[in-house]
Amino acid sequence: MTPLRLSRAIAARRAAHSASSPTRAAARACLVGLLALIAVSPSAMATPMSDLLIPGTTFDSGPLRFADFNYSVNGEMPAAAAVQVSAIMNPAGFYGLRIEGVFGDTPATLASSGAGISFSVSILDTLSPSLFIDGAYLAGNPSVTGIGLITISETVDGSTSEVLEIFANSLAGSPTIQTTDSAALTPRPALGIVVEGVISYSAVGSASITSFDQTFSVVPEPSTALLLGMGLVAMGVRRRRL
């Protein structure tokens, strides 16, 4: 190739690359915008459970909206006003709730103590139906001294396959402790009712939990994920051709 032809070929290639830049920039902006919507920052403010029991109250954490709160107790479990709820993001990047209070039991009650917590969770309207909830995660700090038991068990929409549990149990001797659990969920944009039951019993010493986290993983809705994947592939093919 002569120097003149080589110069013209380089100029033509640069012109083609420049013409494609707006398209590539627009695709990049769309992708960044989608990720920004997903990565909504949680609030650091804690809210008393008693406030969430007011009909119509909602509580947002990242891309999730929690509503329809119910709370009941017996024995030594804390009143709703003594329970704090805050929005969190766990180390894996999943959003949800942190529930804090002195949940437990001592021998003074001569029986077990219990608390029931329930709520619904859905994708925010601005993101639905782009995202689905596909996993539930439970983590906390159950502890037992002496002889006793503290457990938090959770079900999702009454499903026997979507069940989680954390506990500390010394009724049979040496304590056994489980501080985390998770369950894969059938992907869907909303969970009707999540029920968490806290049961505590202490014959000697105490059994308690003061903080537990309920988080959920979200994924793009299948058709959205497919379109996004096709777009990224198309961008990669176009880039290789330039």
Backbone hydrogen bonds, N-H to C=O, Kabsch-Sander energy under -0.5 kcal/mol:
donor,donor_aa,acceptor,acceptor_aa,energy
6,L,2,T,-2.8
7,S,3,P,-2.3
8,R,4,L,-2.2
9,A,5,R,-2.4
10,I,6,L,-2.2
11,A,7,S,-2.2
12,A,8,R,-2.4
13,R,9,A,-2.2
14,R,10,I,-2.3
15,A,11,A,-2.1
16,A,12,A,-2.2
17,H,13,R,-2.3
18,S,14,R,-2.3
19,A,15,A,-2.2
20,S,16,A,-1.5
21,S,17,H,-0.8
21,S,18,S,-0.6
24,R,20,S,-2.3
25,A,21,S,-2.9
26,A,22,P,-2.3
27,A,23,T,-2.2
28,R,24,R,-2.3
29,A,25,A,-2.3
30,C,26,A,-2.1
31,L,27,A,-2.1
32,V,28,R,-2.5
33,G,29,A,-2.4
34,L,30,C,-2.1
35,L,31,L,-2.2
36,A,32,V,-2.2
37,L,33,G,-1.8
38,I,34,L,-1.8
39,A,35,L,-2.3
40,V,38,I,-1.5
47,T,85,V,-3.2
49,M,80,A,-0.8
49,M,83,V,-2.9
50,S,80,A,-0.9
51,D,48,P,-1.2
52,L,48,P,-1.1
53,L,49,M,-0.9
54,I,51,D,-1.1
57,T,54,I,-2.0
59,F,66,F,-2.5
61,S,64,L,-2.4
64,L,61,S,-2.1
65,R,122,S,-3.0
66,F,59,F,-3.2
67,A,120,S,-2.0
68,D,57,T,-0.5
69,F,52,L,-0.5
70,N,118,S,-2.1
72,S,116,G,-2.0
74,N,114,G,-2.2
77,M,74,N,-1.2
82,A,79,A,-1.6
83,V,80,A,-1.5
84,Q,100,E,-2.7
85,V,47,T,-2.7
86,S,98,R,-2.1
87,A,43,S,-0.6
87,A,45,M,-0.6
88,I,96,G,-2.0
90,N,94,F,-2.9
93,G,90,N,-2.5
95,Y,216,F,-0.8
96,G,88,I,-1.9
97,L,214,Q,-2.9
98,R,86,S,-2.6
99,I,212,F,-2.9
100,E,84,Q,-2.8
100,E,98,R,-0.5
101,G,210,T,-1.8
103,F,101,G,-1.4
103,F,209,I,-2.2
104,G,102,V,-0.6
105,D,207,A,-1.8
109,T,106,T,-1.6
110,L,107,P,-1.1
113,S,200,S,-3.0
114,G,74,N,-1.1
115,A,198,V,-2.3
116,G,72,S,-2.9
117,I,196,E,-2.8
118,S,70,N,-2.0
119,F,194,V,-1.5
120,S,67,A,-3.0
121,V,191,L,-1.8
122,S,65,R,-2.0
123,I,189,P,-2.2
124,L,63,P,-2.5
127,L,124,L,-1.9
128,S,124,L,-1.8
130,S,127,L,-2.3
131,L,127,L,-0.6
132,F,219,V,-3.1
133,I,188,R,-3.3
134,D,217,S,-2.2
135,G,217,S,-1.0
136,A,183,A,-2.4
137,Y,215,T,-2.7
138,L,181,D,-2.9
139,A,213,D,-1.9
140,G,179,T,-2.1
141,N,211,S,-1.3
143,S,208,S,-2.6
145,T,206,S,-3.0
147,I,204,V,-1.8
148,G,146,G,-0.5
149,L,201,Y,-3.0
150,I,168,A,-2.3
151,T,199,I,-2.4
152,I,166,I,-2.7
153,S,197,G,-2.2
154,E,164,L,-3.0
155,T,195,V,-2.0
156,V,162,E,-1.4
157,D,155,T,-0.5
157,D,193,I,-3.1
159,S,156,V,-2.3
163,V,161,S,-0.7
164,L,154,E,-2.1
166,I,152,I,-2.0
167,F,178,Q,-1.9
168,A,150,I,-2.3
169,N,176,T,-2.5
170,S,148,G,-2.9
173,G,170,S,-1.3
176,T,169,N,-2.4
178,Q,167,F,-3.0
181,D,138,L,-2.2
183,A,136,A,-2.2
185,L,134,D,-2.2
188,R,133,I,-1.5
191,L,121,V,-3.4
192,G,190,A,-0.5
194,V,119,F,-3.3
195,V,155,T,-2.3
195,V,193,I,-0.6
196,E,117,I,-3.6
196,E,194,V,-0.5
197,G,153,S,-2.9
198,V,115,A,-3.3
198,V,196,E,-0.5
199,I,151,T,-2.4
199,I,197,G,-0.6
200,S,113,S,-2.8
201,Y,149,L,-3.0
203,A,147,I,-2.6
204,V,147,I,-1.8
206,S,145,T,-1.4
207,A,105,D,-1.7
208,S,143,S,-2.5
209,I,103,F,-2.6
212,F,99,I,-2.1
213,D,139,A,-3.6
214,Q,97,L,-3.0
215,T,137,Y,-2.4
215,T,213,D,-0.5
216,F,95,Y,-2.5
217,S,135,G,-1.7
219,V,132,F,-2.5
221,E,130,S,-3.3
224,T,221,E,-0.8
225,A,221,E,-2.8
226,L,222,P,-2.3
227,L,223,S,-2.3
228,L,224,T,-2.6
229,G,225,A,-2.7
230,M,226,L,-2.6
231,G,227,L,-2.2
232,L,228,L,-2.3
233,V,229,G,-2.4
234,A,230,M,-2.7
235,M,231,G,-2.3
236,G,232,L,-2.1
237,V,233,V,-2.6
238,R,234,A,-2.5
239,R,235,M,-2.1
240,R,236,G,-2.0
241,R,237,V,-1.6
242,L,238,R,-1.1
